[in-house]
Structure formats: structure tokens, C-alpha cells
Amino acid sequence: MSHLFDVYPLYDIEPVKAEGSYLWDTNGTKYLDLYGGHAVISVGHCHPYYVEMLSKQLHAINFYSNSVKISLQEELAEKLGDLSGYPDYKLFLVNSGAEANENALKLASFHTGRSKVVAFTKAFHGRTAGAVAATDNPSIVAPVNYNKHVTFLPFNDVDALENGITEEVCAVIVEGIQGVGGIQVSSDTFLQALRKKCDETGAVLILDSVQCGYGRTGKFFSHQFSGIHPDLMTMAKGMGNGFPIGGVLISPKFKASYGLLGTTFGGNHMACAAGIAVLDIMKNENLLDNATEIGEYLMKGIQEIGGYKELRGRGLMIGIEYDFPVKDLRNKLLFEHKMFTGVAGANTIRLLPSLALGKDEADLFLEALRIEVTSLT
């Protein structure tokens, strides 16, 4: 009998139904979902409009890309450009954050004719060979031929980037807010210095917005707090609300040519339908404003509870770092209070709920956190 390749630790919980910010398992137990599969569920589980859009598309044509015209791709690109504030950037559609970052690096290399990459500690998302090479995650061993092209600099260190980014560098890639890195927020000074240094050296500035983009922080992209414009922005996760889709937003400075980039599944009908539905819901239900409002509400409530070492984040991307391992705290939230949360490292609880999360759901979490933190401190 064949089995799954065992690389993920799994809870013995099988979700079979979901709606909004809630999940139900095979036993009928109801859970509050404050993690959404690493920020994937952006507009809530099984949103009626989302379900309707995908159902209609499934009954029309469920797949095709690359070799024929698909008007849904143009609709998605137009709506994304308008809502994100980048109407003059072009969109290349792929299937995941890893593929988005791989294509961004490839495009930067074609554009500059260089091969060296500067990344920052736990810099960005990736599971392909090139993407893995530019992460300092010690649990992943990257191929030697990729490693020699990547230089790591300390995150949020302006002096280090001034000395480490030279005219030999092809691309600089960084998350606006690090997810796996513990919800570390890029400072405005750091991102502005990065933009200036890339302009001086001709390096391409890539903002990995796979997790911190798509409205999660209250702005469409987290770097927009700093007032900079990257050359390339990569995205995925919340882009399809659970349907696999990713993309690269590309500055007008890059010239497209046939065969420059490629993808098999990217931009298929179903993925585009999912992406359009997400953007429509975000716009019609003012979810960027909601992310700001509920994020501030949660941060204030967490501050009042106290007991933490450091509280970081923006909007609905929140990290609560304690001076003790949070495994037991997370398990109590899950098994006693029926709430899904995430972790970053050993000591940080990570919250990445739907952008449609309401105050009632936020209050449920705050009360559960108060009970457990009080019992620990």
C-alpha cells in the first residue's frame, strides 16, 4: 500500500466543511480559523460569490493557458493593477510563490545580464532549486551551483546593504514583512535605502509579497507603507483564496518577448476565475479597511493582556513572541479553545486570519489568549 511522503507533522483533525472564518471536522467540532493555511484564505472560506464564480467557470471550461487568448487573464490583470495601485505594471501568471520568485529572479538576470543575488535572513518563499538557494533556512540544503550566487545580509540593516549591494548584483529580494522569520517588519528607512541602492547599482529590487501582500497589512502590498516602488513584486497565497495561483507584477522598465518566461498551468481559466472573485470581494467588502481595523483591535487587545516579549505586525499579519516555547500554548488554543493559529520559530504565535475577520471572532481569540497567558504568568 502506498503512503504519503511524511515531511509534514499533521494534527489528527480532518476538516470537512468551512464557512467564513470557521471549520468543522469529521466529528462536527467547530474551529475558529486564525491561520488560513499560511495566509491563503484571504476572503473567508466558501464565500458565496467565490463559490459561484468557480462553479460557473467549471461548467464552462476548466483549464487552458498560454497558446490561446483568455480574456479572464486580462480582466484579472486590470483589476489587480487598479486595486493594488500599480495599473502600469504587467502581470505574469504562475501557480505558487516559489514559481513567482523563480521567474522574478530569471527576469532580473535576463534584464541585467548578471547572476549574483542578495537576499536577507529567511528572505523569501521557495521550493524550487533557485528559490531554495536564496533562503537561509538551515533545514533545507540548496544545490551548490546555486549557493555560490547568493549573498545573505542581515535584515533591516542599512549599513550592511550599503556595503553588500554592488554593481555585480543582479537582484535584491526581500519580504516587506517576514512571515517564517517571525513577523519581522521591514523599516521604512531600510526599504527606502534598498530602493536607492538598487537604483545606484542597477540591481533589480524584488519585493516578495507572497505572504505579506494582497491586503493582509491593510495596504495592498506591505511595502506601500514605505512609499517605494519595487521593480518586481511576487504574490501567491491569498491571491486565489485556496485555489493555486501566483503572479509577478512587472515594472514598465522590463520589455517582454516571446519565450522569455513560461508556465504550463499558470493563468488557466479556473485560477483566473478564483483570482477575479477574490479581487471583487476585497473591493466590494472593503477588506483592506477591515484588515486595518480588526488588526488594530487585535493588537490593542493583545497589548492589554500582556505577558509577551514582543508584539509585531501590521493589519492581520501578527506575531506574538513570548520568552518561552509556544508549543503548549498553541496546542491549548487548538484543542481546548478550538482555534487554529500558526507559529514562527519556537517562541512566536503567528496570526494570519481571513481579511474578513470580525470583532466577534477577534474577541473569542482574545478571551482564550487571556485565559491561557494568565495561567502561564
C-alpha atoms as one frame of an Amber mdcrd trajectory, in Angstrom:
protein
   0.000   0.000   0.000   1.348   3.437  -0.943   1.523   6.208   1.649   2.230
   9.922   1.674   5.853  11.015   1.917   6.000  12.053   5.567   7.521  15.549
   5.628   4.735  17.462   7.422   3.660  16.837  11.025  -0.146  16.509  10.962
  -2.783  17.088  13.600  -5.389  14.347  13.812  -8.075  16.789  12.651  -9.753
  16.405   9.263 -11.699  19.494   8.141 -14.744  18.565   6.047 -16.709  21.822
   5.988 -15.856  25.519   6.170 -17.619  28.870   6.113 -16.207  32.337   6.724
 -13.620  32.051   9.499 -14.803  28.655  10.749 -14.029  24.991  10.044 -15.823
  21.771  11.059 -14.119  18.385  11.345 -15.439  14.849  10.774 -16.843  14.799
  14.316 -18.785  18.015  13.800 -16.427  20.024  16.031 -16.295  23.704  15.110
 -12.963  25.574  14.967 -12.098  29.256  14.553  -9.509  29.537  11.774  -6.991
  32.275  12.547  -4.296  30.957  10.224  -5.935  30.153   6.882  -3.240  27.774
   5.678  -0.328  30.284   5.869  -2.411  33.362   4.856  -4.095  31.560   1.960
  -7.735  32.173   2.950  -7.980  35.878   2.206 -11.731  36.458   1.818 -13.087
  33.655   4.019 -13.900  30.008   3.435 -16.548  29.238   0.805 -17.598  32.843
   0.211 -20.855  32.621  -1.827 -19.579  34.856  -4.633 -16.283  32.951  -4.801
 -18.107  29.619  -4.984 -20.444  30.966  -7.657 -17.602  32.258  -9.834 -15.663
  28.987  -9.703 -18.783  26.886 -10.254 -19.707  28.862 -13.375 -16.204  28.545
 -14.733 -16.079  24.824 -14.019 -19.226  24.341 -16.104 -17.777  26.400 -18.957
 -14.124  25.441 -19.433 -11.948  24.486 -16.504  -8.459  24.802 -17.986  -6.378
  26.271 -20.764  -3.441  28.642 -20.877  -0.543  30.033 -22.905  -1.410  29.201
 -26.517  -4.850  30.811 -26.826  -6.378  34.125 -25.813  -8.053  34.042 -22.386
  -9.955  37.233 -21.615 -10.058  36.303 -17.914  -6.291  36.864 -17.755  -6.689
  40.433 -18.988  -9.582  41.047 -16.572  -7.517  39.760 -13.669  -4.501  41.878
 -14.658  -6.631  45.025 -14.992  -8.436  44.568 -11.674  -5.214  43.690  -9.865
  -3.449  46.751 -11.253  -6.299  49.054 -10.253  -6.821  47.727  -6.726  -3.108
  47.430  -5.947  -2.194  50.882  -7.217   0.069  49.543  -9.985  -2.019  49.989
 -13.169   1.085  50.449 -15.362   2.758  47.176 -14.262   2.318  43.982 -16.289
   1.246  40.637 -14.824   2.820  37.225 -15.418   0.671  34.432 -14.008   2.051
  31.288 -12.374   0.879  28.807  -9.726   2.767  29.419  -6.465   5.065  31.726
  -4.560   8.090  29.573  -5.381   7.338  29.778  -9.096   6.718  33.517  -8.850
  10.078  34.127  -7.181  11.873  31.786  -9.593  10.507  33.723 -12.570  11.276
  37.075 -10.948  14.908  36.045 -10.463  15.057  34.759 -14.023  13.634  38.005
 -15.398  16.086  40.063 -13.335  19.010  38.034 -14.694  17.842  38.432 -18.295
  17.420  42.169 -17.744  20.789  42.848 -16.114  22.954  40.102 -17.597  24.209
  39.396 -14.068  23.860  36.347 -11.809  24.540  37.417  -8.204  21.602  37.734
  -5.811  21.423  39.496  -2.458  18.868  38.098  -0.028  18.121  38.729   3.612
  17.892  36.294   6.506  14.916  33.987   5.919  14.449  36.175   2.878  11.582
  34.716   0.879   9.398  31.850  -0.234  10.521  28.977  -2.394  10.676  25.254
  -3.022  12.382  25.239  -6.439  16.175  24.979  -6.686  16.767  28.676  -7.306
  14.329  29.770  -4.651  15.679  27.333  -2.063  19.178  28.673  -2.668  18.127
  32.150  -1.578  16.731  31.144   1.790  18.902  30.681   4.852  16.557  28.053
   6.332  19.018  25.535   7.832  16.582  22.652   7.332  16.859  22.978   3.540
  20.092  22.113   1.734  20.378  24.002  -1.540  22.328  22.835  -4.614  25.933
  24.014  -4.593  25.751  25.587  -8.041  23.016  27.954  -6.830  24.531  28.786
  -3.455  27.607  30.410  -4.950  25.454  33.157  -6.486  23.637  34.187  -3.280
  24.865  36.577  -0.582  22.908  36.933   2.665  22.744  40.226   4.533  21.151
  40.925   7.924  17.530  42.028   7.759  16.766  45.729   8.386  20.485  46.618
   8.417  21.071  49.722   6.291  24.862  49.730   6.758  25.101  46.117   5.570
  23.127  46.748   2.384  25.200  49.839   1.580  28.346  47.700   1.541  26.839
  44.449   0.277  24.999  45.590  -2.863  27.437  46.277  -5.699  27.292  46.695
  -9.469  27.817  42.920  -9.786  24.441  42.193  -8.164  21.612  41.073 -10.409
  18.736  41.273  -7.922  17.896  42.089  -4.332  14.953  40.142  -2.883  13.245
  40.729   0.454   9.893  40.292   2.158   8.167  43.503   3.253   7.211  41.595
   6.397   8.915  38.293   7.098   6.466  35.500   7.812   8.565  32.446   8.636
  11.135  34.890  10.009   8.779  35.710  12.885   6.645  38.600  11.547   9.600
  40.958  11.326   8.542  44.248   9.700  10.861  45.972   7.232  11.503  49.508
   8.404  10.687  52.388   6.083  14.319  53.526   6.258  15.546  50.059   5.254
  13.270  49.717   2.221  13.963  53.277   1.078  17.699  52.631   1.341  17.262
  49.406  -0.653  15.437  51.265  -3.415  18.132  53.938  -3.574  20.995  51.419
  -3.594  19.378  49.346  -6.351  18.959  52.496  -8.436  22.632  53.346  -7.954
  23.941  49.880  -8.851  21.394  48.824 -11.474  20.240  45.856  -9.383  16.610
  44.764  -9.677  14.560  45.202  -6.480  12.154  42.284  -5.897   9.602  42.529
  -3.092   8.386  39.092  -2.038   4.727  39.773  -1.241   3.681  36.120  -1.259
   2.522  36.223   2.362   2.533  39.919   3.301   0.753  41.104   0.144  -2.813
  41.035  -1.116  -4.281  43.377   1.506  -3.053  41.474   4.549  -1.464  44.538
   6.159  -4.255  46.996   5.344  -2.470  48.209   2.225  -2.424  46.011  -0.855
   1.335  45.491  -0.519   3.181  45.985   2.760   5.997  47.980   1.122   3.469
  50.711   0.268   3.808  51.966   3.849   7.351  52.991   2.864   6.376  54.846
  -0.301   8.699  52.876  -2.592   8.052  51.191  -5.948   9.812  47.841  -6.481
  10.803  46.625  -9.928   9.112  43.265  -9.422   6.522  42.055  -6.905   5.768
  38.389  -6.361   2.478  37.103  -4.952   0.502  33.913  -4.354  -1.180  32.603
  -1.132  -4.196  34.950  -0.676  -4.421  35.577  -4.416  -6.767  32.626  -5.007
  -8.337  32.052  -1.561  -7.220  28.427  -1.663  -7.027  27.860  -5.418  -3.391
  27.553  -6.620  -2.346  30.778  -8.330   0.619  33.109  -8.210   1.945  36.026
 -10.164   4.688  38.558 -10.794   3.875  42.245 -11.229   6.479  43.666 -13.587
   7.641  47.277 -13.917   7.360  49.022 -17.318  11.196  49.072 -17.420  11.143
  45.396 -18.492  10.480  44.518 -22.114   8.518  41.339 -22.885   9.475  38.964
 -25.677   8.103  35.618 -26.783   9.649  32.739 -24.884  11.192  34.943 -22.191
   9.171  33.240 -19.408   6.990  30.158 -19.422   4.467  28.170 -17.383   2.194
  25.193 -18.002  -0.699  25.775 -15.608  -0.282  29.499 -14.946  -3.214  31.669
 -15.989  -5.691  28.849 -16.570  -9.422  29.606 -16.547 -10.127  28.287 -13.042
  -7.208  30.109 -11.454  -8.205  33.371 -13.114 -11.827  32.969 -12.031 -10.634
  32.464  -8.449  -8.322  35.464  -8.659 -11.019  37.745 -10.079 -13.502  36.653
  -7.406 -11.002  37.464  -4.652 -10.338  40.963  -6.018 -14.058  41.661  -6.453
 -14.786  40.624  -2.860 -11.847  42.606  -1.490 -13.058  45.729  -3.268 -16.814
  45.362  -2.679 -16.477  44.467   1.003 -13.684  46.959   1.797 -11.456  44.220
   3.175  -8.295  46.343   3.214 -10.010  48.722   5.629 -11.271  45.770   7.647
  -7.760  44.320   7.885  -6.564  47.628   9.299  -9.453  47.992  11.753  -9.500
  44.419  13.079  -5.710  44.257  13.106  -5.528  47.335  15.322  -8.306  45.896
  17.515  -6.392  42.638  17.985  -3.085  44.402  18.670  -4.698  46.603  21.321
  -6.355  43.592  22.961  -3.092  41.615  22.972  -1.277  44.598  24.496  -3.871
  44.777  27.287  -3.414  41.055  28.033   0.376  41.444  28.122   2.739  38.658
  29.122   4.601  38.679  25.803   8.172  39.610  24.968   7.419  41.456  21.714
   4.353  42.154  19.572   4.952  42.711  15.848   2.993  43.071  12.649   0.622
  45.154  10.581  -3.042  44.611   9.813  -3.931  40.938  10.033  -0.345  39.697
   9.979   0.565  39.480  13.652   3.364  37.798  15.586   3.258  37.461  19.387
   6.686  36.492  20.707   6.981  35.069  24.231  10.048  34.276  26.315   9.057
  30.606  26.377   8.302  27.944  23.717   4.723  28.367  22.484   4.020  24.739
  21.546   1.857  24.124  24.617   0.076  27.474  24.253  -0.725  26.747  20.615
  -1.987  23.268  21.493  -4.248  24.647  24.226  -5.684  27.210  21.810  -6.340
  24.403  19.329  -7.539  21.520  21.465  -9.213  23.350  24.357 -10.472  26.528
  22.671 -10.801  25.094  19.133  -8.743  27.773  17.410  -6.165  27.338  14.665
  -3.095  29.569  14.931   0.389  29.314  13.474   3.920  29.562  14.817   7.185
  31.106  13.683  10.205  29.511  15.250   9.793  28.160  18.768   8.519  31.227
  20.624   6.148  33.130  18.339   2.407  32.660  17.775   1.502  33.731  14.237
  -1.966  35.052  13.273  -2.950  35.152   9.576  -6.767  35.079   9.551  -9.176
  35.931   6.767  -9.239  39.634   5.892 -12.977  39.436   6.603 -12.444  38.505
  10.264 -14.948  40.292  12.525 -14.715  41.730  16.042 -16.781  38.863  17.464
 -14.196  36.345  16.237 -11.361  38.587  17.448 -12.976  38.729  20.903 -13.171
  34.930  21.057  -9.441  34.694  20.440  -8.561  37.466  22.885 -10.546  35.803
  25.666  -8.894  32.434  25.016  -5.442  34.059  24.919  -6.162  35.926  28.168
  -7.114  32.690  29.928  -4.039  30.791  28.782  -1.489  33.590  29.233  -2.842
  34.328  32.718  -2.412  30.687  33.638   1.189  30.757  32.445   2.276  34.035
  34.064
